[in-house]
Amino acid sequence: MKSRTIFQRAEKITAWISFSCGLVGFTGALLALFVGTVTPPEALRQLTVNPLIFSTTVGFNPVSQVSLATDGESLALTKEIDVSHTSPTQVAQVPQNSVVPTGEATPKVLASNIESTPAPAPTPTPSIAPTAPVSPTPSPTPAGESREERALWISRFDYVGASDLTRFVDLAIASGITTIYFQVRGTADAYYRSNVEPWGARLSGTLGKDPGWDPLATVLSAAHAKGLEVHAWMNLYPMWFGTNTSPSVGIPHIYHEHPEWLATDQNGTPPAPNASYLWGSPGNPELRAHLLAVVRDLITNYAIEGVHLDFIRTAGIQFSHDQVSTARFTASGSSSFADWQRGEIAELVKEISDIAHNASPRRTLSAAVFGRYDVAKSTYYQDGKAWLTLGYLDRLVPMIYWSIDGSVSFTTELNRYLQGIDASGVIAGLAAYKYEDPNHPDYDLTELSRQIAFTREKKLAGFALFSARSLDISNGWERIQ
């Protein structure tokens, strides 16, 4: 019914344009007799639209287009992609010493250590204090139809100053985006004015130093003025990154205050600081209490429409055999350490859900999860399907960063996630950073269109693009309109 309605409207519009073109052409011909020239009408030039991905989507205005430029966790001359959100080959034209870890999706490949090298300090902009909740203006949706959710990840690596963020918001609106997943927590640090954790070092060059502006407040102000929802994107279990272990100024960092919270290997030994994440242990109740305090502080002080969880898993099957987890597992009487670990992670999701929904029943809780369900559950102890089925999550966002025809297939992995659950609670994470990347020749514009078409065929809630900066790199803003 939706498709019929859209195409019926399209036929009417086409007929109207044809009539108008004929009328204008006739008028132009008459003018030519007297003036000697015929100038193409400006109105017709503006009606030339890009007939791509969003052109048949309810609520999108194809005339509103911008041909400009950006990646979830990415912005760098060097590259550092994380097991969770992108691919090891992404490079952006940005200041040196920036880096690129990203959400949750392919094995980590490192080319530099950027968290340990302070990023250039952005030009300070006026600080924007948290304000009372603001309800964004919803896009019009025909009666009986649910609006397709089109989300965009904006990571802490995607920007330098406030002007970058406001530009992303403008481009998102022009490209038909409805929701921004804005990263507010990377490695137990804050990209907003937190009362619990220190400011992220990327903002000023010093962990804990007030940068003089508030990235989350900046995005909220710009997005709410344009009708966009903002969901606060939080990396949950990563506690530290890099070999520079200098303490923070101001609020202490949990890596220095609570090293006993770190996840350990089978021998009970935590990894030494290196060019990768050091993870917290899901089985430590004190760490869980801290994470819940972070969520409470965030939703109390900022008018966010949703909370978006990421890295809510272990680093692998060898983790975590710390003393606290080992003792609690033994006391639990469980015969399976894997099941026990999955239960600990699920309990955190449930408690965050309770906090977020009790404060605002309409607030959305979502989680970005590893793109292969069997691997996520068995290797990372992450059972996102169970979280959605049990009602802990409103949206499950599997990051399926593979092509349809690849040896690991987008359609195959998405179908595995959809088996036995309600597709209307699922948003497919798409690897926008791979499009037109020479390292990924199977990812062209056709691939993106095919993946989005498949999400609609399966009646998903929508899709999410990783990420803003990568759309700059590939001129993707123009191509997704």
TAURPE-V553808 format. One record per residue. N is the residue number from 1. RES is the residue in one small letter. SS is DSSP state (a for helix, b for strand, c for the rest). PHI is phi in whole degrees, 0 to 359 (999 if undefined). OMEGA is omega in radians with two decimals (999 if undefined). Layout:
n res ss phi omega
N RES SS PHI OMEGA
N RES SS PHI OMEGA
This chain:
n res ss phi omega
1 m c 999 -3.12
2 k a 299 -3.10
3 s a 297 3.14
4 r a 300 -3.12
5 t a 299 -3.11
6 i a 297 -3.09
7 f a 288 3.04
8 q a 298 3.09
9 r a 297 -3.11
10 a a 299 3.14
11 e a 297 3.12
12 k a 297 -3.13
13 i a 297 -3.14
14 t a 298 3.13
15 a a 298 -3.14
16 w a 296 3.14
17 i a 296 -3.14
18 s a 300 3.10
19 f a 299 -3.13
20 s a 299 -3.13
21 c a 299 3.14
22 g a 296 -3.13
23 l a 296 -3.13
24 v a 296 3.13
25 g a 299 3.12
26 f a 299 3.14
27 t a 298 3.14
28 g a 298 -3.14
29 a a 297 3.10
30 l a 299 3.14
31 l a 298 -3.11
32 a a 297 3.14
33 l a 298 -3.08
34 f a 262 -3.05
35 v a 260 3.09
36 g c 95 3.10
37 t c 222 3.06
38 v c 233 -3.13
39 t c 258 3.12
40 p c 303 -3.12
41 p c 302 3.14
42 e a 300 -3.11
43 a a 298 -3.14
44 l a 288 3.10
45 r a 299 -3.13
46 q a 288 3.13
47 l c 275 3.05
48 t c 283 -3.02
49 v c 243 3.05
50 n c 276 -3.02
51 p c 277 -3.06
52 l c 259 -2.81
53 i a 323 -3.03
54 f a 267 -3.00
55 s a 290 3.12
56 t a 245 -3.10
57 t c 258 -3.12
58 v c 304 3.04
59 g c 90 -3.11
60 f c 266 3.13
61 n c 259 -3.03
62 p c 294 3.13
63 v c 284 -3.13
64 s c 278 -3.07
65 q c 231 3.07
66 v c 226 3.14
67 s c 255 -3.14
68 l c 235 -2.89
69 a c 245 999
70 t c 999 999
71 d c 999 2.79
72 g c 316 3.13
73 e c 231 -3.09
74 s c 200 3.03
75 l c 178 -3.08
76 a c 188 3.00
77 l c 279 3.05
78 t c 268 -3.09
79 k c 227 3.11
80 e b 209 -3.06
81 i b 256 -3.02
82 d b 262 -3.14
83 v b 305 -3.01
84 s b 254 -3.03
85 h b 228 3.09
86 t c 222 -3.06
87 s c 241 -3.02
88 p c 291 -3.01
89 t c 246 -3.04
90 q c 277 3.13
91 v c 226 3.13
92 a c 240 3.09
93 q c 273 -3.10
94 v c 215 -3.07
95 p c 303 3.04
96 q c 298 -3.12
97 n c 73 2.96
98 s c 277 -3.09
99 v c 220 -3.07
100 v c 216 3.01
101 p c 293 3.12
102 t c 208 -3.09
103 g b 355 -2.92
104 e b 208 3.14
105 a b 203 3.08
106 t b 219 -3.09
107 p b 305 -3.02
108 k b 288 3.03
109 v b 235 -3.01
110 l b 243 3.04
111 a c 240 3.11
112 s c 195 3.12
113 n c 245 -3.05
114 i c 262 -3.14
115 e c 297 -3.11
116 s c 276 3.10
117 t c 245 -3.07
118 p c 305 3.08
119 a c 284 3.11
120 p c 303 -3.12
121 a c 291 3.11
122 p c 288 3.04
123 t c 294 -3.07
124 p c 300 3.03
125 t c 237 -3.09
126 p c 305 3.12
127 s c 291 3.12
128 i c 249 -3.09
129 a c 287 3.06
130 p c 304 -3.09
131 t c 241 3.10
132 a c 297 -3.10
133 p c 308 3.10
134 v c 241 3.14
135 s c 270 3.11
136 p c 293 3.10
137 t c 284 -3.09
138 p c 289 3.03
139 s c 289 3.13
140 p c 297 3.12
141 t c 230 3.14
142 p c 304 3.14
143 a c 303 3.10
144 g c 86 -3.14
145 e c 244 3.07
146 s c 267 -3.11
147 r c 289 3.07
148 e c 293 3.11
149 e b 273 3.13
150 r b 235 -3.02
151 a b 258 3.11
152 l b 227 3.03
153 w b 280 2.96
154 i b 241 -3.05
155 s c 265 3.12
156 r c 292 3.11
157 f c 264 -3.02
158 d c 271 -2.99
159 y c 217 3.05
160 v c 246 -3.12
161 g c 225 -3.07
162 a a 297 -3.11
163 s a 296 3.08
164 d a 298 -3.09
165 l a 291 3.13
166 t a 293 3.08
167 r a 295 3.10
168 f a 301 3.13
169 v a 297 3.14
170 d a 298 3.13
171 l a 293 3.11
172 a a 298 3.11
173 i a 300 -3.11
174 a a 295 -3.09
175 s c 264 3.08
176 g c 86 3.10
177 i c 290 3.12
178 t c 249 -3.01
179 t b 220 3.06
180 i b 250 2.95
181 y b 266 -3.06
182 f b 259 -3.06
183 q b 286 -3.13
184 v b 246 -3.11
185 r b 213 3.14
186 g c 252 3.12
187 t c 230 -3.14
188 a c 57 3.06
189 d c 231 -2.99
190 a b 230 3.03
191 y c 245 3.09
192 y c 197 -3.09
193 r c 277 -3.07
194 s c 266 3.02
195 n c 263 -3.01
196 v c 241 -3.05
197 e c 231 -3.08
198 p c 284 3.04
199 w b 302 3.08
200 g c 295 -3.10
201 a a 295 -3.11
202 r a 297 -3.05
203 l a 282 -3.08
204 s a 229 -3.04
205 g c 96 -3.12
206 t c 226 3.11
207 l c 300 3.09
208 g c 94 -3.10
209 k c 281 3.11
210 d c 295 -3.10
211 p c 281 -3.13
212 g c 89 3.05
213 w c 206 -3.02
214 d c 237 -3.09
215 p a 303 -3.11
216 l a 296 3.12
217 a a 297 3.11
218 t a 297 3.14
219 v a 295 3.14
220 l a 300 -3.12
221 s a 298 -3.11
222 a a 290 -3.07
223 a a 289 -3.12
224 h a 294 3.09
225 a a 293 -3.11
226 k a 253 3.10
227 g c 88 3.11
228 l c 270 2.99
229 e b 277 3.07
230 v b 237 3.08
231 h b 248 -3.10
232 a b 283 -3.07
233 w b 267 -3.04
234 m b 236 2.89
235 n b 284 -3.02
236 l c 274 -2.95
237 y c 269 3.07
238 p b 299 -3.10
239 m b 254 -3.08
240 w b 201 3.05
241 f b 216 3.01
242 g c 96 -3.07
243 t c 265 3.08
244 n c 279 -3.07
245 t c 253 3.12
246 s c 300 -3.13
247 p c 291 3.13
248 s c 277 2.95
249 v c 265 -3.13
250 g c 75 -3.11
251 i c 297 3.13
252 p c 294 3.10
253 h c 270 -3.06
254 i a 294 3.10
255 y a 298 -3.14
256 h a 275 -3.07
257 e a 280 -3.03
258 h c 222 3.09
259 p a 298 3.12
260 e a 289 3.09
261 w a 277 -3.09
262 l b 293 3.04
263 a c 288 -3.12
264 t c 236 3.12
265 d c 278 -3.09
266 q c 297 -3.14
267 n c 268 -3.13
268 g c 79 -3.08
269 t c 250 3.07
270 p c 283 3.09
271 p c 297 3.03
272 a c 286 3.09
273 p c 306 -3.08
274 n c 204 -3.11
275 a c 280 3.13
276 s c 200 3.12
277 y b 286 2.85
278 l b 259 -2.99
279 w b 257 2.97
280 g b 276 -3.10
281 s c 269 3.12
282 p c 299 -3.10
283 g c 273 -3.13
284 n c 264 -3.10
285 p a 297 3.13
286 e a 292 3.07
287 l a 295 3.11
288 r a 301 3.13
289 a a 299 3.11
290 h a 296 -3.14
291 l a 298 3.09
292 l a 294 3.09
293 a a 295 3.10
294 v a 297 -3.14
295 v a 296 -3.14
296 r a 301 -3.12
297 d a 299 -3.10
298 l a 295 -3.05
299 i a 286 3.08
300 t a 286 -2.98
301 n a 253 -3.12
302 y c 227 -3.08
303 a c 273 -3.12
304 i c 268 3.12
305 e c 276 -3.11
306 g b 199 3.02
307 v b 241 -3.07
308 h b 242 -3.05
309 l b 268 3.11
310 d b 218 -3.10
311 f c 50 3.11
312 i c 261 -3.05
313 r c 190 3.01
314 t c 268 3.10
315 a c 277 -3.13
316 g c 159 -3.02
317 i c 292 -3.13
318 q c 278 -3.11
319 f c 245 -0.06
320 s c 237 -3.13
321 h c 250 3.05
322 d c 291 -3.04
323 q a 300 -3.10
324 v a 295 -3.13
325 s a 296 -3.13
326 t a 298 -3.14
327 a a 294 -3.12
328 r a 291 3.09
329 f a 297 3.13
330 t a 298 -3.12
331 a a 291 -3.09
332 s a 289 -3.10
333 g c 80 3.13
334 s c 291 3.13
335 s c 267 -3.09
336 s c 232 3.10
337 f a 294 3.12
338 a a 298 3.11
339 d a 298 -3.14
340 w a 296 3.12
341 q a 296 3.10
342 r a 301 3.12
343 g a 294 3.12
344 e a 295 3.13
345 i a 291 3.11
346 a a 299 3.14
347 e a 295 3.08
348 l a 296 3.11
349 v a 300 3.14
350 k a 298 -3.10
351 e a 291 3.05
352 i a 295 3.11
353 s a 300 3.13
354 d a 300 -3.12
355 i a 296 -3.08
356 a a 295 -3.07
357 h a 281 3.08
358 n a 293 3.12
359 a a 287 3.14
360 s c 204 -3.09
361 p c 304 -3.10
362 r c 272 3.14
363 r c 290 -3.10
364 t b 267 3.00
365 l b 248 3.14
366 s b 229 3.12
367 a b 217 3.00
368 a b 276 -3.07
369 v b 233 -3.14
370 f b 305 -2.94
371 g c 287 3.10
372 r c 246 -3.00
373 y a 301 -3.11
374 d a 297 3.11
375 v a 290 -3.14
376 a a 303 -3.07
377 k a 286 -3.02
378 s a 275 -3.05
379 t a 262 -3.08
380 y c 253 3.13
381 y c 57 -3.09
382 q c 244 -3.12
383 d c 246 -3.09
384 g a 298 3.13
385 k a 298 3.11
386 a a 295 3.14
387 w a 299 3.13
388 l a 289 -3.12
389 t a 297 -3.13
390 l c 282 3.09
391 g c 86 3.10
392 y c 289 -3.12
393 l c 253 2.95
394 d c 268 -3.13
395 r b 220 3.03
396 l b 252 -3.05
397 v b 238 3.07
398 p b 289 -3.10
399 m b 270 -3.01
400 i c 261 -2.97
401 y c 264 3.09
402 w c 225 -3.11
403 s c 281 -3.12
404 i c 295 -3.04
405 d c 261 -3.11
406 g c 282 3.11
407 s c 297 2.88
408 v c 257 -2.93
409 s c 259 3.08
410 f a 305 -3.08
411 t a 293 3.14
412 t a 296 -3.10
413 e a 290 3.09
414 l a 294 3.11
415 n a 299 3.08
416 r a 297 3.09
417 y a 293 -3.06
418 l a 283 -3.09
419 q c 299 3.07
420 g c 83 3.11
421 i c 231 -3.12
422 d c 279 -3.09
423 a a 298 -3.11
424 s a 290 3.07
425 g a 259 -3.04
426 v b 245 2.99
427 i b 241 -3.11
428 a b 275 3.06
429 g b 278 -3.08
430 l b 247 -3.06
431 a c 275 3.13
432 a a 299 -3.12
433 y a 293 -3.12
434 k a 272 -3.03
435 y c 291 -3.13
436 e c 63 3.00
437 d c 273 -3.10
438 p c 300 3.09
439 n c 283 -3.13
440 h c 228 -3.06
441 p c 297 3.13
442 d c 279 -3.14
443 y c 254 3.02
444 d c 239 -3.09
445 l a 299 3.12
446 t a 298 3.13
447 e a 298 3.12
448 l a 299 3.14
449 s a 299 -3.13
450 r a 295 3.14
451 q a 293 3.12
452 i a 295 3.10
453 a a 300 -3.14
454 f a 292 3.10
455 t a 297 3.12
456 r a 286 3.09
457 e a 299 -3.13
458 k c 274 3.08
459 k c 62 3.04
460 l c 289 3.08
461 a c 293 -3.12
462 g b 163 -3.13
463 f b 214 3.12
464 a b 229 -3.08
465 l b 252 3.07
466 f c 250 -0.04
467 s c 211 -3.01
468 a a 298 -3.08
469 r a 296 -3.13
470 s a 294 3.06
471 l a 292 3.02
472 d a 296 -3.05
473 i a 299 -3.05
474 s c 261 -3.02
475 n c 55 -3.04
476 g a 289 3.14
477 w a 302 -3.12
478 e a 295 -3.01
479 r a 279 -3.14
480 i c 264 -3.10
481 q c 282 999
